[in-house]
Amino acid sequence: MKFKKRNEQKSTVYSLAEELGVSVSTVSRSFDPDSRIGKETREKVLQLAKERNFIPNMSAARLSSRALNIGAVISDSYLFAANEFFSGFQKAHRDLFDLNINFDYQIVGEGTPSFPESLERFKGYDGLIVSGFVDNESIEAMQNYICGGGKIVLLQCDVPNINRLFVSYHSFEKASEIAAQYIYDCLSLSGKRSVALITDSLKMENQIQTKNAFFDAAIALGLEIGAAYDMDGSEQKLKEIVEILFEGGAERPDAVFITSGKSSEFCHYIEEHQLSGRVVVVAYDKNNHVLAGLKNGSVWAVINQRYFHQAKNAFTGLVGGLLGTSPFSDSVIFPEILLRSSI
């Protein structure tokens, strides 16, 4: 899959703000003669804009005079991600402190309003960020919300047939390439090649793309995919997969790549059965149990999806698009690999 990146050659209020070390709203207000801003600051902004051939979209100044209402609806199916997302939203909101932005959010799970009910709550908002809803009922609810005039940005995972503004996510291809290369490097001297893949849920587009990209990268390196399982988002299902992998009588894999942050059952099994150091394990996310596994050796490496940065980019990209200071454009974050020496 090809990912669209923001045009880094064309200046925006974001690039000007970064170059000058001021806020985005300070740059925007510099083009409004009636705004209250220091003369020296205004002159610096206007001079740099002239040098960069930047032409402001004056709709930003008009919109900034009223409040922007931004909302977020996040599934609680993976609380580590939900917490990281919220921190990213908060940071983006703070960075845009001198814009008039109201922000509210809803975590959806057991005992909370349903996803369709949550969408009703955010009717009339200027923009809504959504993550974690891929079932047919949720897709239909999003389609109805958009048909009613709502604007949706998707976070972490794209959803087919949704007319969203853009999606903010990490590069599944890069994550898979990093994992495959690391496994290859660890196994290369031993001559071992057998790898098992465990996906979180193939109901999600990002997991399908991750699986396909990992297969391509592993095969290109000469690794052998001995088994592939999907835990369907269930830790109980993961426990069953672990038993099949290590107790089912089949040859034990030399390495395992698990693309779910909900991998505590797997990490515990590796540690309890003294398989640490004997099976190369690459896991997703730097949550507590994965980091503990990294420290005790049951996990060899961690692919950090950088949820915080995905959420921050979703928020700032939505605000910039609504103000007309930057185009709505997919945002892709490059993941990073963490080793024991990294923590």
Residue pairs with C-beta under 8 A, 6 or more apart in sequence:
1 172
1 173
1 209
3 171
3 330
3 332
4 329
4 330
4 332
5 329
5 330
5 332
6 12
6 326
6 327
6 329
6 331
11 49
11 52
11 53
11 54
12 54
12 320
12 325
12 326
13 24
13 27
13 28
13 56
13 60
13 320
13 325
13 326
14 24
14 316
14 320
14 325
14 326
15 52
16 27
16 45
16 48
16 49
16 52
16 54
17 23
17 24
17 26
17 27
19 48
20 27
20 44
20 45
20 48
22 41
22 45
23 95
23 96
23 97
23 98
24 95
24 96
24 99
24 316
24 320
24 325
25 64
25 96
25 98
25 99
26 37
26 41
26 45
26 98
27 45
28 56
28 60
28 61
28 64
28 99
28 323
28 325
29 35
29 36
29 37
29 61
29 64
29 98
30 37
30 41
30 42
30 45
30 46
30 49
31 45
31 46
31 49
31 56
31 58
31 61
32 58
32 61
35 61
48 54
49 56
56 325
57 323
57 324
57 325
59 323
59 324
60 323
60 324
60 325
63 322
63 323
63 324
64 99
64 100
64 323
65 100
66 100
67 100
67 101
67 102
68 99
68 100
68 101
68 102
68 126
68 127
68 319
68 322
68 323
69 101
69 102
69 104
69 124
69 125
69 126
69 127
70 101
70 102
70 103
70 104
70 125
70 126
70 127
70 128
70 129
70 315
70 318
70 319
71 103
71 104
71 105
71 106
71 121
71 122
71 125
71 127
71 128
71 129
72 85
72 86
72 89
72 103
72 104
72 105
72 106
72 128
72 129
72 130
72 131
72 155
73 105
73 106
73 108
73 115
73 118
73 119
73 122
73 128
73 129
73 130
73 131
73 133
74 82
74 85
74 86
74 105
74 106
74 107
74 108
74 130
74 131
74 132
74 155
75 82
75 107
75 108
75 109
75 115
75 131
75 132
75 133
76 82
76 107
76 108
76 109
76 110
76 112
77 109
77 132
77 233
78 132
78 261
78 262
80 261
80 285
80 287
80 307
81 131
81 132
81 156
81 261
81 285
81 305
81 307
82 107
82 132
84 307
84 308
84 311
85 131
85 155
85 156
85 307
85 308
85 310
85 311
86 105
86 311
87 308
87 311
88 307
88 308
88 309
88 310
88 311
88 312
88 313
88 314
88 315
89 103
89 105
89 129
89 311
89 312
89 315
91 308
91 312
92 311
92 312
92 315
92 316
92 319
93 101
93 103
93 315
95 316
96 316
96 319
99 319
99 323
101 319
104 122
106 112
106 113
106 118
106 121
106 122
108 114
108 115
108 118
108 132
108 133
112 118
113 121
115 133
115 137
115 138
115 141
116 137
116 138
116 141
119 128
119 141
119 142
119 144
119 145
119 150
122 128
122 150
123 145
123 148
123 150
125 150
126 151
126 322
127 151
127 152
127 153
127 165
127 318
127 319
127 321
127 322
128 145
128 150
128 151
128 152
128 153
129 152
129 153
129 154
129 155
129 311
129 314
129 315
129 318
130 142
130 152
130 153
130 154
130 155
131 154
131 155
131 156
131 157
132 156
132 157
133 139
133 141
133 142
133 159
134 157
134 159
134 203
134 204
134 205
135 203
139 159
139 161
139 162
142 152
142 159
142 162
142 164
143 161
143 162
143 163
145 152
146 152
146 162
146 163
146 164
151 165
151 318
151 322
152 162
152 164
152 165
153 164
153 165
153 166
153 167
153 168
153 314
153 317
153 318
154 162
154 164
154 166
154 167
154 168
154 169
155 167
155 168
155 169
155 310
155 311
155 314
156 168
156 169
156 170
156 206
156 305
156 307
156 310
157 167
157 169
157 204
157 205
157 206
158 164
158 167
158 169
158 205
158 206
159 205
160 205
165 318
165 321
165 328
166 317
166 321
166 328
166 329
166 330
166 331
167 330
167 331
168 310
168 311
168 313
168 314
168 317
168 330
168 331
168 332
168 333
169 206
169 310
169 330
169 331
169 332
169 333
170 305
170 306
170 310
170 332
170 333
170 334
170 335
171 332
171 333
171 334
171 335
172 206
172 209
172 210
172 213
173 209
173 213
174 334
174 335
175 210
175 213
175 259
175 303
175 305
175 335
176 210
176 213
176 214
176 216
176 217
177 213
177 217
178 303
178 335
178 337
179 214
179 217
179 257
179 282
179 301
179 303
179 337
180 214
180 217
180 218
180 220
180 221
180 223
180 257
181 217
181 221
182 282
182 300
182 301
182 337
183 195
183 218
183 223
183 255
183 257
183 280
183 282
184 218
184 221
184 222
184 223
186 255
186 280
186 300
187 193
187 223
187 254
187 255
187 280
190 254
192 254
192 255
193 222
193 223
193 224
193 254
194 223
194 224
194 226
194 251
194 253
194 254
194 255
195 218
195 223
195 224
195 225
195 226
195 253
195 254
195 255
195 256
195 257
196 225
196 226
196 227
196 228
196 229
196 245
196 253
196 255
196 256
196 257
197 211
197 214
197 215
197 225
197 227
197 228
197 229
197 256
197 257
197 258
197 259
198 228
198 229
198 230
198 231
198 238
198 241
198 256
198 257
198 258
198 259
198 260
198 266
199 207
199 210
199 211
199 228
199 229
199 230
199 231
199 259
199 260
200 207
200 230
200 231
200 233
200 259
200 260
200 261
200 262
200 284
201 207
201 230
201 231
201 232
201 233
201 260
202 208
202 211
202 230
202 232
203 232
203 233
207 230
207 259
210 259
211 228
211 259
214 257
214 259
215 225
218 224
218 225
219 225
223 255
226 250
226 251
226 253
227 245
227 250
227 253
229 241
229 244
229 245
231 237
231 238
231 241
231 260
231 262
233 260
233 262
235 262
235 264
235 265
238 260
238 262
238 263
238 265
238 266
239 265
239 269
242 265
242 266
242 269
244 250
245 252
245 253
245 256
246 252
246 269
246 273
246 275
252 279
253 279
254 279
254 280
255 279
255 280
255 281
255 282
256 266
256 279
256 280
256 281
256 282
257 282
258 266
258 281
258 282
258 283
258 284
259 284
260 284
261 283
261 284
261 285
261 287
261 290
263 283
263 284
263 289
263 290
264 289
266 281
266 283
267 281
267 283
267 289
267 290
267 292
267 293
267 298
267 299
268 289
268 298
269 275
270 276
270 279
270 281
270 293
270 298
270 299
271 293
271 296
271 298
275 298
276 296
276 297
276 298
277 297
280 300
281 293
281 298
281 299
281 300
281 301
282 299
282 300
282 301
282 302
282 303
283 290
283 293
283 299
283 301
283 302
283 303
284 290
284 302
284 303
284 305
285 302
285 303
285 304
285 305
285 307
286 302
286 304
286 338
286 343
290 299
290 302
291 302
291 343
293 299
294 300
294 301
294 302
294 338
294 339
294 340
294 343
295 340
295 343
297 340
300 339
300 340
301 337
301 338
301 339
302 337
302 338
302 339
303 335
303 336
303 337
303 338
304 335
304 336
304 337
304 338
305 333
305 335
306 333
306 335
306 336
309 333
310 331
310 333
313 331
313 333
314 331
317 326
317 328
317 329
317 331
318 328
320 326
321 327
321 328
